[in-house]
Amino acid sequence: MQPGSVEVRIVAAGGWWDAVRVPLELGADALRHLGDETGAVIADGFGERLYWLIPPGSAADWELPRVRVLGRGWHVAIPPLHRVTRPGLYWQVSPSRGHEWTNTPRLHSALRTALLRRKSPTL
């Protein structure tokens, strides 16, 4: 993606990064769990999904329900850097130097915790 781009771009995953796609309600819970430890997160305001960027190949063996790892062979829509609010595609958490990717084991843990919360009965 070129700096200052004004259009959403479709970019192949698996080169510089992979993406982890989750439903919004699950992702919002995981995002709260991660706090400042999250890297860049793309939000799809129409599709109600969040996408984390992670190091390529680092989640190839994940098997979590409702979670899809998008690596080689997948393409991801990337919003321009200035788009940080709805409608449509925007950066929930903008990429910053040295903080583009989310730590893969931490993201896995946050998503597992969010999934377990959804399975637990509410008191």
C-alpha positions in Angstrom: 0.0 0.0 0.0 1.4 3.4 -0.9 1.4 6.1 1.7 -1.6 8.5 1.3 -3.6 6.1 -0.8 -7.2 7.1 -0.9 -8.7 3.9 -2.1 -9.2 0.5 -0.5 -6.7 -1.9 -2.0 -6.9 -5.7 -2.4 -3.6 -7.2 -1.2 -2.4 -10.8 -1.2 -1.9 -12.3 2.2 1.1 -14.5 3.0 3.8 -12.2 1.9 4.5 -9.5 4.5 1.7 -10.6 6.8 -1.2 -13.0 7.3 -4.6 -11.9 8.6 -6.9 -13.4 11.2 -10.6 -12.8 10.5 -13.1 -13.0 13.3 -16.7 -11.9 13.8 -17.0 -8.5 15.3 -18.5 -9.5 18.7 -15.8 -12.1 19.3 -13.1 -9.8 18.0 -14.2 -6.9 20.2 -13.8 -9.1 23.3 -10.4 -10.2 22.2 -9.3 -6.6 21.4 -10.3 -5.6 24.9 -8.3 -8.5 26.3 -5.2 -7.5 24.2 -5.4 -3.8 25.1 -2.2 -2.0 24.1 -0.6 -5.3 23.0 -2.5 -5.4 19.8 -1.0 -4.5 16.5 -2.9 -3.3 13.4 -6.6 -4.2 13.2 -8.9 -3.7 10.2 -12.6 -3.4 10.8 -15.2 -4.2 8.2 -18.2 -2.0 9.1 -20.5 -3.7 6.6 -19.4 -7.3 7.2 -19.1 -7.0 11.0 -15.7 -8.6 11.1 -12.2 -7.7 12.5 -8.9 -8.6 10.8 -5.6 -8.7 12.8 -2.3 -8.6 10.9 0.2 -11.2 12.1 3.6 -12.4 10.9 3.2 -14.7 7.9 2.8 -18.4 8.6 2.7 -17.9 12.4 -0.9 -19.2 12.8 -1.0 -21.9 10.1 -1.9 -24.6 12.7 -4.7 -22.7 14.5 -8.0 -24.5 14.9 -10.4 -22.1 16.6 -14.1 -22.0 15.8 -15.3 -18.9 14.1 -11.7 -17.8 13.4 -10.2 -17.9 9.9 -6.4 -17.5 9.2 -5.9 -15.8 5.8 -2.4 -16.7 4.5 -1.1 -17.6 1.0 -3.9 -17.9 -1.5 -6.1 -15.3 0.3 -6.5 -11.6 -0.4 -7.5 -8.9 2.1 -9.0 -5.5 1.5 -6.8 -2.8 3.1 -8.2 0.6 3.8 -6.2 3.8 3.3 -4.3 4.8 6.4 -6.4 7.9 7.0 -9.7 5.9 7.2 -10.2 5.3 10.9 -14.0 5.4 11.3 -17.2 3.9 9.7 -18.8 3.4 7.3 -17.2 0.5 5.4 -13.6 -0.6 5.9 -11.4 1.2 8.3 -8.5 0.9 10.8 -9.8 -0.1 14.2 -6.2 0.1 15.3 -3.9 1.9 12.8 -0.5 0.3 12.0 2.4 2.1 13.6 6.1 1.7 13.2 7.2 -1.4 15.1 3.6 -2.2 16.0 2.2 -3.5 12.7 1.6 -7.1 13.7 0.0 -8.6 16.7 1.9 -11.1 18.7 0.5 -14.4 17.4 0.5 -16.4 20.7 -1.1 -13.5 22.6 -3.8 -13.1 19.9 -4.5 -16.9 20.1 -4.9 -16.6 23.9 -7.2 -13.6 23.6 -9.4 -15.3 21.1 -9.5 -18.5 23.1 -10.5 -16.5 26.2 -13.2 -14.7 24.2 -14.6 -18.0 22.9 -14.6 -19.5 26.4 -16.5 -16.5 27.7 -19.2 -17.1 25.0 -19.6 -20.7 26.1 -19.9 -19.9 29.8 -23.4 -19.4 31.2 -24.0 -15.8 32.3 -24.8 -15.5 36.0 
